[in-house]
């Protein structure tokens, strides 16, 4: 494919890791990491970690989908409704994503 994408979050599902990505002019989406070559392994400053089993709101992600943890920007790992809004591509939550990740411009 030859394109570079910024990774906005990581989701750990059993033995798989998914990336939260965004293509130009598109809302963010989750994609399996094995579809990409990792170019830069640094974790951005300000990222936070959520263990889904330890959170009342996020526990459903473990129970239903096997997602045991999420690493990413603060809003994603601290506000479950934002997480759901990103998955469902709700315009209000996509706008919040754009505002909270504006600092990390795509290369």
VMD Tcl script that builds the backbone (N, CA, C; Angstrom):
set m [mol new atoms 321]
animate dup $m
set s [atomselect $m all]
$s set {name element resname resid chain x y z} {
  {N N UNK 1 A 0.828 -1.191 0.000}
  {CA C UNK 1 A 0.000 0.000 0.000}
  {C C UNK 1 A 0.874 1.256 0.000}
  {N N UNK 2 A 1.992 1.241 0.747}
  {CA C UNK 2 A 2.933 2.337 0.705}
  {C C UNK 2 A 2.527 3.604 1.421}
  {N N UNK 3 A 1.492 3.584 2.228}
  {CA C UNK 3 A 1.061 4.780 2.949}
  {C C UNK 3 A 1.448 4.669 4.417}
  {N N UNK 4 A 1.718 5.818 5.023}
  {CA C UNK 4 A 1.997 5.874 6.457}
  {C C UNK 4 A 0.771 6.394 7.191}
  {N N UNK 5 A 0.484 5.790 8.335}
  {CA C UNK 5 A -0.627 6.211 9.171}
  {C C UNK 5 A -0.118 6.456 10.583}
  {N N UNK 6 A -0.669 7.462 11.231}
  {CA C UNK 6 A -0.423 7.638 12.657}
  {C C UNK 6 A -1.320 6.678 13.417}
  {N N UNK 7 A -0.823 6.156 14.501}
  {CA C UNK 7 A -1.609 5.293 15.376}
  {C C UNK 7 A -2.072 6.147 16.549}
  {N N UNK 8 A -3.376 6.185 16.775}
  {CA C UNK 8 A -3.950 7.021 17.820}
  {C C UNK 8 A -4.262 6.245 19.089}
  {N N UNK 9 A -4.260 4.929 18.990}
  {CA C UNK 9 A -4.501 4.085 20.164}
  {C C UNK 9 A -4.198 2.638 19.792}
  {N N UNK 10 A -4.015 1.829 20.825}
  {CA C UNK 10 A -3.825 0.389 20.671}
  {C C UNK 10 A -4.902 -0.316 21.478}
  {N N UNK 11 A -5.431 -1.376 20.931}
  {CA C UNK 11 A -6.414 -2.205 21.619}
  {C C UNK 11 A -5.863 -3.627 21.637}
  {N N UNK 12 A -5.806 -4.218 22.816}
  {CA C UNK 12 A -5.224 -5.552 22.979}
  {C C UNK 12 A -6.346 -6.567 23.151}
  {N N UNK 13 A -6.471 -7.475 22.176}
  {CA C UNK 13 A -7.557 -8.447 22.122}
  {C C UNK 13 A -6.936 -9.838 22.042}
  {N N UNK 14 A -7.041 -10.610 23.112}
  {CA C UNK 14 A -6.418 -11.933 23.160}
  {C C UNK 14 A -4.974 -11.840 22.696}
  {N N UNK 15 A -4.644 -12.469 21.564}
  {CA C UNK 15 A -3.265 -12.443 21.062}
  {C C UNK 15 A -3.099 -11.485 19.883}
  {N N UNK 16 A -3.988 -10.522 19.774}
  {CA C UNK 16 A -3.980 -9.581 18.658}
  {C C UNK 16 A -3.915 -8.151 19.189}
  {N N UNK 17 A -3.305 -7.283 18.410}
  {CA C UNK 17 A -3.288 -5.852 18.714}
  {C C UNK 17 A -3.926 -5.127 17.536}
  {N N UNK 18 A -4.866 -4.242 17.832}
  {CA C UNK 18 A -5.470 -3.406 16.795}
  {C C UNK 18 A -4.990 -1.976 16.965}
  {N N UNK 19 A -4.907 -1.257 15.856}
  {CA C UNK 19 A -4.523 0.153 15.855}
  {C C UNK 19 A -5.755 1.006 15.571}
  {N N UNK 20 A -5.855 2.134 16.246}
  {CA C UNK 20 A -6.844 3.143 15.873}
  {C C UNK 20 A -6.136 4.092 14.910}
  {N N UNK 21 A -6.634 4.142 13.686}
  {CA C UNK 21 A -6.013 4.909 12.605}
  {C C UNK 21 A -7.014 5.891 12.027}
  {N N UNK 22 A -6.498 6.778 11.198}
  {CA C UNK 22 A -7.380 7.669 10.444}
  {C C UNK 22 A -6.750 7.938 9.094}
  {N N UNK 23 A -7.497 7.652 8.050}
  {CA C UNK 23 A -7.073 7.996 6.696}
  {C C UNK 23 A -7.486 9.446 6.438}
  {N N UNK 24 A -6.794 10.148 5.549}
  {CA C UNK 24 A -7.170 11.536 5.263}
  {C C UNK 24 A -8.654 11.659 4.910}
  {N N UNK 25 A -9.288 12.657 5.485}
  {CA C UNK 25 A -10.706 12.958 5.237}
  {C C UNK 25 A -11.655 11.829 5.632}
  {N N UNK 26 A -11.230 10.973 6.548}
  {CA C UNK 26 A -12.059 9.868 7.023}
  {C C UNK 26 A -12.105 9.877 8.548}
  {N N UNK 27 A -13.174 9.337 9.130}
  {CA C UNK 27 A -13.189 9.201 10.590}
  {C C UNK 27 A -12.229 8.092 11.021}
  {N N UNK 28 A -11.865 8.062 12.292}
  {CA C UNK 28 A -10.947 7.021 12.763}
  {C C UNK 28 A -11.586 5.634 12.684}
  {N N UNK 29 A -10.737 4.616 12.587}
  {CA C UNK 29 A -11.217 3.233 12.523}
  {C C UNK 29 A -10.175 2.313 13.138}
  {N N UNK 30 A -10.634 1.171 13.640}
  {CA C UNK 30 A -9.736 0.154 14.204}
  {C C UNK 30 A -9.350 -0.826 13.104}
  {N N UNK 31 A -8.066 -1.207 13.077}
  {CA C UNK 31 A -7.574 -2.173 12.092}
  {C C UNK 31 A -6.529 -3.068 12.752}
  {N N UNK 32 A -6.490 -4.347 12.390}
  {CA C UNK 32 A -5.486 -5.256 12.955}
  {C C UNK 32 A -4.063 -4.788 12.634}
  {N N UNK 33 A -3.200 -4.827 13.627}
  {CA C UNK 33 A -1.825 -4.340 13.456}
  {C C UNK 33 A -1.020 -5.168 12.463}
  {N N UNK 34 A -1.389 -6.431 12.272}
  {CA C UNK 34 A -0.602 -7.273 11.361}
  {C C UNK 34 A -0.737 -6.854 9.895}
  {N N UNK 35 A -1.604 -5.903 9.608}
  {CA C UNK 35 A -1.747 -5.393 8.247}
  {C C UNK 35 A -0.725 -4.296 7.931}
  {N N UNK 36 A 0.065 -3.899 8.945}
  {CA C UNK 36 A 0.956 -2.751 8.806}
  {C C UNK 36 A 2.368 -3.093 9.258}
  {N N UNK 37 A 3.327 -2.361 8.727}
  {CA C UNK 37 A 4.708 -2.419 9.202}
  {C C UNK 37 A 4.905 -1.259 10.168}
  {N N UNK 38 A 5.454 -1.552 11.328}
  {CA C UNK 38 A 5.703 -0.524 12.331}
  {C C UNK 38 A 6.974 0.238 11.973}
  {N N UNK 39 A 6.865 1.558 11.870}
  {CA C UNK 39 A 8.003 2.404 11.508}
  {C C UNK 39 A 8.604 3.066 12.746}
  {N N UNK 40 A 7.756 3.521 13.660}
  {CA C UNK 40 A 8.214 4.227 14.861}
  {C C UNK 40 A 7.525 3.594 16.066}
  {N N UNK 41 A 8.291 3.045 16.981}
  {CA C UNK 41 A 7.711 2.330 18.124}
  {C C UNK 41 A 7.570 3.193 19.374}
  {N N UNK 42 A 7.797 4.497 19.268}
  {CA C UNK 42 A 7.661 5.369 20.433}
  {C C UNK 42 A 6.193 5.551 20.805}
  {N N UNK 43 A 5.943 5.581 22.111}
  {CA C UNK 43 A 4.595 5.838 22.616}
  {C C UNK 43 A 4.478 7.338 22.864}
  {N N UNK 44 A 3.456 7.975 22.300}
  {CA C UNK 44 A 3.314 9.425 22.453}
  {C C UNK 44 A 3.136 9.859 23.910}
  {N N UNK 45 A 3.669 11.005 24.215}
  {CA C UNK 45 A 3.500 11.613 25.530}
  {C C UNK 45 A 2.013 11.866 25.775}
  {N N UNK 46 A 1.567 11.598 26.971}
  {CA C UNK 46 A 0.175 11.862 27.315}
  {C C UNK 46 A -0.773 10.697 27.115}
  {N N UNK 47 A -0.313 9.625 26.505}
  {CA C UNK 47 A -1.188 8.466 26.359}
  {C C UNK 47 A -1.466 7.848 27.720}
  {N N UNK 48 A -2.626 7.241 27.847}
  {CA C UNK 48 A -3.032 6.598 29.086}
  {C C UNK 48 A -3.452 5.163 28.805}
  {N N UNK 49 A -3.609 4.395 29.881}
  {CA C UNK 49 A -3.844 2.958 29.791}
  {C C UNK 49 A -5.115 2.595 30.542}
  {N N UNK 50 A -5.928 1.728 29.962}
  {CA C UNK 50 A -7.151 1.245 30.607}
  {C C UNK 50 A -7.146 -0.283 30.583}
  {N N UNK 51 A -7.231 -0.884 31.753}
  {CA C UNK 51 A -7.430 -2.331 31.857}
  {C C UNK 51 A -8.939 -2.524 31.939}
  {N N UNK 52 A -9.519 -3.070 30.900}
  {CA C UNK 52 A -10.975 -3.095 30.788}
  {C C UNK 52 A -11.655 -3.867 31.914}
  {N N UNK 53 A -11.044 -4.937 32.378}
  {CA C UNK 53 A -11.645 -5.731 33.454}
  {C C UNK 53 A -11.740 -4.955 34.762}
  {N N UNK 54 A -10.915 -3.933 34.916}
  {CA C UNK 54 A -10.874 -3.158 36.156}
  {C C UNK 54 A -11.773 -1.934 36.123}
  {N N UNK 55 A -12.459 -1.713 35.027}
  {CA C UNK 55 A -13.302 -0.531 34.872}
  {C C UNK 55 A -14.752 -0.950 34.675}
  {N N UNK 56 A -15.626 -0.414 35.498}
  {CA C UNK 56 A -17.048 -0.760 35.396}
  {C C UNK 56 A -17.594 -0.456 33.997}
  {N N UNK 57 A -17.229 0.694 33.442}
  {CA C UNK 57 A -17.740 1.078 32.126}
  {C C UNK 57 A -17.144 0.238 30.996}
  {N N UNK 58 A -15.854 0.002 31.046}
  {CA C UNK 58 A -15.153 -0.669 29.950}
  {C C UNK 58 A -15.195 -2.191 30.042}
  {N N UNK 59 A -15.620 -2.733 31.158}
  {CA C UNK 59 A -15.598 -4.186 31.355}
  {C C UNK 59 A -16.359 -4.940 30.262}
  {N N UNK 60 A -17.404 -4.354 29.750}
  {CA C UNK 60 A -18.177 -4.995 28.683}
  {C C UNK 60 A -17.294 -5.306 27.467}
  {N N UNK 61 A -16.275 -4.504 27.230}
  {CA C UNK 61 A -15.370 -4.770 26.105}
  {C C UNK 61 A -14.613 -6.076 26.292}
  {N N UNK 62 A -14.268 -6.373 27.545}
  {CA C UNK 62 A -13.614 -7.650 27.829}
  {C C UNK 62 A -14.627 -8.788 27.752}
  {N N UNK 63 A -15.757 -8.614 28.409}
  {CA C UNK 63 A -16.763 -9.673 28.482}
  {C C UNK 63 A -17.300 -10.076 27.110}
  {N N UNK 64 A -17.521 -9.112 26.237}
  {CA C UNK 64 A -18.147 -9.390 24.941}
  {C C UNK 64 A -17.123 -9.615 23.822}
  {N N UNK 65 A -16.057 -8.812 23.805}
  {CA C UNK 65 A -15.124 -8.845 22.674}
  {C C UNK 65 A -13.733 -9.373 23.014}
  {N N UNK 66 A -13.451 -9.586 24.291}
  {CA C UNK 66 A -12.130 -10.066 24.682}
  {C C UNK 66 A -11.053 -8.996 24.677}
  {N N UNK 67 A -11.460 -7.726 24.635}
  {CA C UNK 67 A -10.487 -6.625 24.691}
  {C C UNK 67 A -10.059 -6.484 26.139}
  {N N UNK 68 A -8.781 -6.745 26.426}
  {CA C UNK 68 A -8.358 -6.687 27.826}
  {C C UNK 68 A -7.703 -5.378 28.207}
  {N N UNK 69 A -7.268 -4.574 27.230}
  {CA C UNK 69 A -6.716 -3.264 27.571}
  {C C UNK 69 A -6.680 -2.361 26.349}
  {N N UNK 70 A -6.636 -1.059 26.643}
  {CA C UNK 70 A -6.564 -0.031 25.609}
  {C C UNK 70 A -5.498 0.962 26.035}
  {N N UNK 71 A -4.668 1.358 25.102}
  {CA C UNK 71 A -3.635 2.362 25.330}
  {C C UNK 71 A -3.848 3.444 24.288}
  {N N UNK 72 A -4.024 4.687 24.745}
  {CA C UNK 72 A -4.253 5.746 23.771}
  {C C UNK 72 A -4.463 7.095 24.413}
  {N N UNK 73 A -5.031 8.006 23.637}
  {CA C UNK 73 A -5.259 9.361 24.126}
  {C C UNK 73 A -6.289 9.338 25.262}
  {N N UNK 74 A -6.179 10.312 26.138}
  {CA C UNK 74 A -6.915 10.326 27.403}
  {C C UNK 74 A -8.420 10.117 27.248}
  {N N UNK 75 A -9.041 10.844 26.367}
  {CA C UNK 75 A -10.489 10.774 26.205}
  {C C UNK 75 A -10.944 9.357 25.858}
  {N N UNK 76 A -10.189 8.678 25.030}
  {CA C UNK 76 A -10.563 7.331 24.591}
  {C C UNK 76 A -10.548 6.326 25.734}
  {N N UNK 77 A -9.584 6.439 26.622}
  {CA C UNK 77 A -9.435 5.443 27.687}
  {C C UNK 77 A -10.126 5.835 28.988}
  {N N UNK 78 A -10.702 7.036 29.041}
  {CA C UNK 78 A -11.362 7.487 30.267}
  {C C UNK 78 A -12.854 7.750 30.129}
  {N N UNK 79 A -13.337 7.858 28.916}
  {CA C UNK 79 A -14.765 8.116 28.694}
  {C C UNK 79 A -15.321 7.050 27.751}
  {N N UNK 80 A -16.016 6.086 28.336}
  {CA C UNK 80 A -16.521 4.952 27.560}
  {C C UNK 80 A -17.437 5.399 26.422}
  {N N UNK 81 A -18.276 6.399 26.665}
  {CA C UNK 81 A -19.186 6.859 25.605}
  {C C UNK 81 A -18.407 7.399 24.405}
  {N N UNK 82 A -17.252 7.993 24.665}
  {CA C UNK 82 A -16.410 8.454 23.554}
  {C C UNK 82 A -15.880 7.245 22.774}
  {N N UNK 83 A -15.425 6.231 23.497}
  {CA C UNK 83 A -14.938 5.008 22.843}
  {C C UNK 83 A -16.026 4.438 21.921}
  {N N UNK 84 A -17.235 4.298 22.458}
  {CA C UNK 84 A -18.353 3.761 21.670}
  {C C UNK 84 A -18.645 4.672 20.479}
  {N N UNK 85 A -18.621 5.976 20.706}
  {CA C UNK 85 A -18.878 6.933 19.630}
  {C C UNK 85 A -17.864 6.839 18.503}
  {N N UNK 86 A -16.612 6.556 18.845}
  {CA C UNK 86 A -15.582 6.381 17.815}
  {C C UNK 86 A -15.861 5.112 17.011}
  {N N UNK 87 A -16.182 4.036 17.693}
  {CA C UNK 87 A -16.487 2.773 17.004}
  {C C UNK 87 A -17.695 2.945 16.085}
  {N N UNK 88 A -18.708 3.667 16.570}
  {CA C UNK 88 A -19.937 3.855 15.792}
  {C C UNK 88 A -19.882 5.071 14.874}
  {N N UNK 89 A -18.766 5.774 14.888}
  {CA C UNK 89 A -18.546 6.949 14.037}
  {C C UNK 89 A -19.577 8.046 14.258}
  {N N UNK 90 A -19.926 8.279 15.504}
  {CA C UNK 90 A -20.861 9.352 15.837}
  {C C UNK 90 A -20.171 10.691 15.587}
  {N N UNK 91 A -20.797 11.585 14.824}
  {CA C UNK 91 A -20.151 12.853 14.458}
  {C C UNK 91 A -19.612 13.651 15.650}
  {N N UNK 92 A -20.356 13.714 16.734}
  {CA C UNK 92 A -19.909 14.492 17.894}
  {C C UNK 92 A -18.626 13.914 18.486}
  {N N UNK 93 A -18.554 12.594 18.576}
  {CA C UNK 93 A -17.366 11.953 19.147}
  {C C UNK 93 A -16.189 11.990 18.171}
  {N N UNK 94 A -16.471 11.912 16.882}
  {CA C UNK 94 A -15.400 12.045 15.890}
  {C C UNK 94 A -14.805 13.453 15.967}
  {N N UNK 95 A -15.653 14.461 16.161}
  {CA C UNK 95 A -15.162 15.828 16.322}
  {C C UNK 95 A -14.289 15.938 17.572}
  {N N UNK 96 A -14.707 15.321 18.668}
  {CA C UNK 96 A -13.886 15.311 19.887}
  {C C UNK 96 A -12.540 14.634 19.619}
  {N N UNK 97 A -12.567 13.548 18.858}
  {CA C UNK 97 A -11.325 12.876 18.472}
  {C C UNK 97 A -10.415 13.845 17.726}
  {N N UNK 98 A -10.977 14.530 16.736}
  {CA C UNK 98 A -10.185 15.460 15.933}
  {C C UNK 98 A -9.586 16.556 16.816}
  {N N UNK 99 A -10.378 17.077 17.730}
  {CA C UNK 99 A -9.895 18.146 18.611}
  {C C UNK 99 A -8.819 17.642 19.567}
  {N N UNK 100 A -8.997 16.457 20.114}
  {CA C UNK 100 A -8.044 15.958 21.111}
  {C C UNK 100 A -6.765 15.409 20.486}
  {N N UNK 101 A -6.793 15.095 19.214}
  {CA C UNK 101 A -5.596 14.553 18.559}
  {C C UNK 101 A -4.996 15.535 17.562}
  {N N UNK 102 A -5.482 16.745 17.528}
  {CA C UNK 102 A -5.023 17.748 16.573}
  {C C UNK 102 A -3.522 17.968 16.630}
  {N N UNK 103 A -2.944 17.819 17.797}
  {CA C UNK 103 A -1.509 18.035 17.975}
  {C C UNK 103 A -0.700 17.046 17.148}
  {N N UNK 104 A -1.204 15.838 16.980}
  {CA C UNK 104 A -0.479 14.788 16.252}
  {C C UNK 104 A -0.910 14.792 14.788}
  {N N UNK 105 A -0.386 15.674 14.012}
  {CA C UNK 105 A -0.750 15.761 12.592}
  {C C UNK 105 A -0.142 14.612 11.811}
  {N N UNK 106 A -0.865 14.184 10.792}
  {CA C UNK 106 A -0.398 13.079 9.953}
  {C C UNK 106 A 0.790 13.513 9.120}
  {N N UNK 107 A 1.686 12.553 8.888}
  {CA C UNK 107 A 2.880 12.823 8.082}
  {C C UNK 107 A 2.687 12.347 6.663}
}
mol reanalyze $m
mol bondsrecalc $m
mol representation Tube
mol addrep $m
